[in-house]
Amino acid sequence: MRTAIRLLALTAVLPLLACTQPTAVSGTLKRESGIQGDVRGSRVELHELFDLSDAPAYSVESEQGEDARFSDFRFEEVAPGEYYVLAWKDIDGDGAVSDGDLAGVRGSRYKPESGGTPVEVTEGFQANAGAIELFEYYEPLDSVYGWRSFPAGDTTGFAFSFKHDLELRSLSIAFPGLGTFTDPEAPGEKFAGEWYFSGNWSLAGGEEMPSGTHVLSFRGTLEGEAFVVYEEVEVQ
């Protein structure tokens, strides 16, 4: 009977002990095999929104260990809830995830506006985010600008270039007040640093083309990964 009472007492104490632990999140960053880069001292952020458009709720710097391929991180005193983990090494020091940085999210490869798989944080427990793999991030688009013919303004054109060799599968342009149209001649293999053009956009009646904000949608593949880039272009 005494043994049973002691077991019951121990069972009652265990939940209390668990609740005394800090509500924390931990994990490990690791470098993609076959690439160069030091993941130590990377910035790790917890976001509440899947598209990562919010300011991080928490941020820490990952640890400095002996092996540049791995780096542990830990958040202390995190409020309970669901968080998306973004980790990145700011190679160029511009304060944002940009071309050439190492970046990763939990459960998948980093893509803009995609937070991967969330981690659930429970009051009084330590959540394990697991291993987050960092890949080199490639930004497809380099520059783009648009214009109207002068002085009539009856024809619109665009010029664009890319930061890396890639395959462009489609280019669509949303014209203010006219709708969205796809350039059938745009798809194909594109090379870094070269200029490409989408021009001679005009109305059947020869009326003036609209000025203002145009949205160009680039879709394709880069390093075997699909990408979509939306770029707003002001046309005078």
N, C-alpha and C positions, 0 to 999 in steps of 0.2 A: 504494500500500500504506500509506504514511504517513497519507493522508487517511482511509482506512478505519479505521485504528487510532485516530486522533483522534476520529472519529465515535463509535466504540465507547466511548471514554473519556468523552466528553460524555454519552452515553446512560446510562452507569453513574453519573455524578455527579448527574443530574437527580432521581432518586428520593431521593437523600440530601438535596438541597436542599429538596425538598417536605417531608420529615420534620422539617426544622428549623423549619418554620412553627409558630406557636402553634395549638393545637386550639381554635378559636374559633367563635362563632355571631354572625352579624350580620343586620341587616334594616332595614326602614323602616316606621314607622307613618304612616298617612295617615287623614285625617278623611273620613267619609262626606260626599259632596256634598249640599248643601242643608241642612246643620245647622250650628249654631254650636258653638264649642268649640275649645280649644287643646290639641293632642295633645303638645306639648313638655313634657318633664319627666314623662311617664307612667311608671308602674311596669311593667316587663316581667319575666315570670317563666318559668323552664323547669321543667316538671313531668314526672315519670316515669310518672304514672298518667293514663289518658285522662279519667277523671271529675274530675280536678283536686282530689281530696280529700286528697292528700298535701301536706306542706309543700314549698314550692318548693326544688328542688335548687340553683338559682342565681337571683339577681334583680339587676337594674340599673335605673337611671333613664335614660330616653331623653334625647337631646341637646337643647340649647336653640339652635335655629337662628333664622333671620330670619322664616321663614314658619310661622305657627301651624298650618297644615294638614298639615305633614310633620315627622317627627322620626326621625333614625337612632338605632339602638341597637347595642350590641356587647357580647358576653360573651367574656372572655378566660379561657384555661386551663380549658376545659370537658372533663370526662371523656368518653370515647367512649361512645356509646349513642344511644338514641332518646328524644326529648324533645317535649313538647307546649308550645306557646308561648301564654301568656296575657298580654295587654297591657291595661292599664286606667288611666284617669285618675280619681282619687278626688275627685270634685267636692264631695261633702259632708264629706269628711275623716273618715269613720267607720272607715277601715282595711279595708274589704271592698267587693267589687263589689256595689253596691246601686242602687236606683232613681235614675235621672238621671245615673249615671256613664257615661263613654265606655268601651266595652270591645270587645275583639276577640280572636279566635283565628286561627291560621294556617289558611287555606283555607275559612273559613266564618264566619257570624255567630255571636257568642257566645251560648250558652245554658248555664244551670247544668248541671254534670256532663257537659259535652261539651268536649273539648280540641281539636277540629278535626283537622287533618292533622299528623302528627308530622314533625319534622326529624331527619335522620340525621346524627350527628356521628361523624366518622372521625378516628382518631389522626393528628396532624400536618397536618390540613387545616382550612380555614376554610369552615364550612357557611353557606350563604346561605338564611335563612328567607323571603326575598322581602318583598313588601309586605303588611302586615297592616292591614286597614281597621277603624277603630273606629266603632262605631255607638252611639247613645244606648240604654242598657239600660232596659227597662221592667219593673218588678216588678208582676205582676197583683194579688196579694192584699195587702190592707191589714191587716184584723183579722178574727179568728174566735174565737168562744167557744161553749161548749155547757153544757147544764144538764139536770137531771132534775126532774120535778114534785115538789113538796113537799106533804105529807110522804110520800106513797105511793111516789114514785120509779118509777111505772109508765109514765111518758112521758118521752121524750128530745127535745130540740130544739137547734138550732144557729142562730147568727146570724153573718153575714159581710158584709164590705164590700171594695171594690176601690179601688186607687189611680188607675186609669184607666178610661175607657169601654172596654168590650170585649164580646165575644160568648161567653157561657158555653155550651158544648155538652153537658157532662155534669157531674154531681156524684155521686160514690159515697162511701159511708161504711162503714168497717170497724168493726163493733161487737165488743168483746171477747167471745169465746166464742160469738158468734152467726153470724159471717160478714159478707160485704160486700153491701150493698144500694144500688141506684141510685134517686135521687129523680127521678121522671118529670116533676115540675113545675119543676125547677130551671133547665133550659136557657132561653136567651133573651138579649136585649140587656140589659147591665147598665151602670150609670152610676157614675162615680167619686163616692165619698163617701156613697152611699146604702146603707142596711142592707137585707139580704135574709135570708130565713128558710127553714129546712128543719125542720119540726116535726112533732109528733104521731106520733113513732116509738114504737110500743108492740107488745107481744106479744099474740097472739090470746086467750090465757087470762087476760090482765090481770096477769101476774106482774111482779115488779120488774125494771126494765131494768138492764143492767150499768153499773157505774161504771168508772173507770180510763181508760186511753189509747185514744182513738178516732182513726182515721186518715181524714181527708177528702181525697179526690182531686178536684181541679178541672181540667177540660180545656176548652180554648177557643182563641180567636184574639184577638190584640192587635196592632194596627198591621200586620195582614196576616200575622203570624207565629203559628204554633201554639205553645201552651204547655201544660205539665202541672205542677201544683203539688200536692205532698203535704204536708199539715199535720197534725201530731199535736195533739190537743185533749184535755185532761184534763177529765173529767166527774165531778163529785163525787156 
